[in-house]
Amino acid sequence: MLTEARLIEAEGLDVLMQQIGQRALQAARSVSSANGQVKTDALKAAARELRANADRILAANAEDVADARRSGLAASFIDRLTLTPARLEALVNAVEDIADLPDPVGRVLVSWERPNGLKFERVATPLGVIGIIFESRPNVTADAGALCLKSGNAVILRGGSDSFRSSSAIIEALRTGIASAGLDPDVIQQVPTRDRGAVGAMLGGLNGAIDVIVPRGGKSLVARVQADARVPVFAHLEGLCHVFVDQAADLEMARSIVLNAKLRRTGVCGAAETLLIDRAVVDTHLNPILQDLAARGCEIRGDETVRSRFPAAVAATESDWSTEYLEPIISVKVVAGLAEAIEHIEHYGSHHTDCIITEDAAKADAFLSKVNSAIVLWNASTQFADGGEFGFGGEIGIATGKMHARGPVGVEQLCSFKYRIVGTGQIRP
């Protein structure tokens, strides 16, 4: 097999990318009509290959992590990059879970009959070829590949250069399993180069091959994709997630949820970054919650009221309210009730995931209806912002836009639809 450098030298990057696009188109046509059991069998085989190649995948990942450490990359970045045996097993389990999902293709979404006897059906169909541009997290490689195949789509994956070895090893195992089940392995392809010019080629649509682009990464990546893409985009913006502790919040519940929302894993997009506390419970709730966080090594950045009650907090700046830390850091603000909490979230948030903790059902209902985020929770951790936790088997991102897909993008969100109309000879007068 030619190395990436020799491939580009021999054919040129543009030619290479166009070839990838054409192979994806052909694979998409074949998998779009594949029997549901065939897709299930292919994913089960892919999962077996991932397990069989676990040592090789972990060794490739160890090289990526070592390079990242030598480059002085942030701890949160390295955490997202790192695969452990347990994380790899979770990755394989997710592929198996996706395999076991009902086939989303061909579902009759709605049907009706007109007075003239025409019968109408709206039926789920694959999107076609999906381009996914992501940073650092090798598990995205497996999740995205499995979700796209299950939904009858082909996918072109362009991961971050820092996870190139890990992603390559994962994709090789996936493709081997898919081929063994009789499907075209080109339903899952990786851009075989770290050259950033490949991103520009994908954003151009590869001469009509790509139907939709999904960016998954930092604000700068998403901004570039949204600015330069010539095909539709499922935007996955930063996870600037909030937890609001209402005056009717149970203290022990609030302590448990806030601790989990912030510190279960700080490097995921569902990690809470801002804590809002109702002024009415500052005396009872603020210090216990902040003491829990500080005891676990979390830095507190607070407003003036927070610092007056919790001297260990450092002063929050204006930029803190709009910062996705992805680190054990949280900004904390005291607000004058539900209305101010909602106003703060709508002004500073990224419309990703936000939570209210309260025993007041009316306030919870107001929060859930007025906060315009893709995911809103009542009395539950923001870390449930994950397709697997929704029962989707996995996700290729949390879409924060409002068109087509919103929230975790799973197999159903990777489908479009068409109309089937059955007549008995009707003509239009």
Secondary structure as the mmCIF struct_conf table of DSSP 4:
data_model
#
loop_
_struct_conf.conf_type_id
_struct_conf.id
_struct_conf.beg_label_comp_id
_struct_conf.beg_label_asym_id
_struct_conf.beg_label_seq_id
_struct_conf.end_label_comp_id
_struct_conf.end_label_asym_id
_struct_conf.end_label_seq_id
HELX_RH_AL_P HELX_RH_AL_P1 GLU A 4 GLU A 11
HELX_RH_AL_P HELX_RH_AL_P2 LEU A 13 VAL A 31
TURN_TY1_P TURN_TY1_P1 SER A 32 SER A 33
HELX_RH_AL_P HELX_RH_AL_P3 GLY A 36 ALA A 52
TURN_TY1_P TURN_TY1_P2 ASN A 53 ASN A 53
HELX_RH_AL_P HELX_RH_AL_P4 ALA A 54 ARG A 70
TURN_TY1_P TURN_TY1_P3 SER A 71 GLY A 72
HELX_RH_AL_P HELX_RH_AL_P5 ALA A 75 LEU A 81
HELX_RH_AL_P HELX_RH_AL_P6 PRO A 85 ALA A 99
TURN_TY1_P TURN_TY1_P4 ASP A 100 ASP A 100
BEND BEND1 LEU A 101 LEU A 101
HELX_LH_PP_P HELX_LH_PP_P1 PRO A 102 ASP A 103
TURN_TY1_P TURN_TY1_P5 VAL A 105 GLY A 106
STRN STRN1 VAL A 108 GLU A 113
TURN_TY1_P TURN_TY1_P6 PRO A 115 ASN A 116
BEND BEND2 GLY A 117 GLY A 117
STRN STRN2 LYS A 119 PRO A 126
STRN STRN3 VAL A 129 PHE A 134
BEND BEND3 SER A 136 SER A 136
TURN_TY1_P TURN_TY1_P7 PRO A 138 PRO A 138
HELX_RH_AL_P HELX_RH_AL_P7 ASN A 139 LYS A 150
TURN_TY1_P TURN_TY1_P8 SER A 151 GLY A 152
STRN STRN4 ALA A 154 ARG A 158
HELX_RH_3T_P HELX_RH_3T_P1 SER A 161 SER A 163
HELX_RH_AL_P HELX_RH_AL_P8 PHE A 164 SER A 180
TURN_TY1_P TURN_TY1_P9 ALA A 181 GLY A 182
BEND BEND4 LEU A 183 LEU A 183
HELX_RH_3T_P HELX_RH_3T_P2 PRO A 185 VAL A 187
STRN STRN5 ILE A 188 GLN A 190
TURN_TY1_P TURN_TY1_P10 ARG A 196 ARG A 196
HELX_RH_AL_P HELX_RH_AL_P9 GLY A 197 LEU A 203
TURN_TY1_P TURN_TY1_P11 GLY A 204 ALA A 209
STRN STRN6 VAL A 212 ARG A 216
BEND BEND5 GLY A 217 GLY A 217
HELX_RH_AL_P HELX_RH_AL_P10 LYS A 219 ASP A 228
BEND BEND6 ARG A 230 VAL A 231
STRN STRN7 VAL A 233 VAL A 233
STRN STRN8 HIS A 236 HIS A 236
STRN STRN9 CYS A 241 VAL A 245
TURN_TY1_P TURN_TY1_P12 GLN A 247 ALA A 248
HELX_RH_AL_P HELX_RH_AL_P11 LEU A 251 LEU A 263
BEND BEND7 ARG A 264 ARG A 264
TURN_TY1_P TURN_TY1_P13 THR A 266 GLY A 267
BEND BEND8 VAL A 268 VAL A 268
TURN_TY1_P TURN_TY1_P14 CYS A 269 GLY A 270
BEND BEND9 ALA A 271 ALA A 271
STRN STRN10 ALA A 272 ASP A 278
HELX_RH_3T_P HELX_RH_3T_P3 ARG A 279 VAL A 281
HELX_RH_PI_P HELX_RH_PI_P1 VAL A 282 LEU A 286
HELX_RH_AL_P HELX_RH_AL_P12 ASN A 287 ALA A 295
TURN_TY1_P TURN_TY1_P15 ARG A 296 GLY A 297
HELX_LH_PP_P HELX_LH_PP_P2 CYS A 298 CYS A 298
STRN STRN11 GLU A 299 GLY A 302
HELX_RH_AL_P HELX_RH_AL_P13 GLU A 304 ARG A 309
TURN_TY1_P TURN_TY1_P16 PRO A 311 ALA A 312
HELX_LH_PP_P HELX_LH_PP_P3 ALA A 313 ALA A 313
STRN STRN12 VAL A 314 ALA A 315
HELX_LH_PP_P HELX_LH_PP_P4 ALA A 316 THR A 317
HELX_RH_3T_P HELX_RH_3T_P4 GLU A 318 SER A 322
BEND BEND10 GLU A 327 PRO A 328
STRN STRN13 ILE A 329 VAL A 335
BEND BEND11 ALA A 336 GLY A 337
HELX_RH_AL_P HELX_RH_AL_P14 LEU A 338 TYR A 348
BEND BEND12 HIS A 351 HIS A 352
STRN STRN14 THR A 353 ILE A 357
BEND BEND13 GLU A 359 GLU A 359
HELX_RH_AL_P HELX_RH_AL_P15 ALA A 361 LYS A 370
BEND BEND14 VAL A 371 VAL A 371
BEND BEND15 ALA A 374 ALA A 374
STRN STRN15 ILE A 375 TRP A 378
BEND BEND16 ASN A 379 ALA A 380
HELX_RH_3T_P HELX_RH_3T_P5 THR A 382 PHE A 384
BEND BEND17 ASP A 386 ASP A 386
TURN_TY1_P TURN_TY1_P17 GLY A 387 GLY A 391
BEND BEND18 PHE A 392 GLY A 393
BEND BEND19 ILE A 396 ILE A 396
STRN STRN16 ILE A 398 ALA A 399
BEND BEND20 GLY A 401 HIS A 404
STRN STRN17 GLY A 407 PRO A 408
TURN_TY1_P TURN_TY1_P18 VAL A 411 LEU A 414
STRN STRN18 CYS A 415 VAL A 422
BEND BEND21 THR A 424 GLY A 425
#
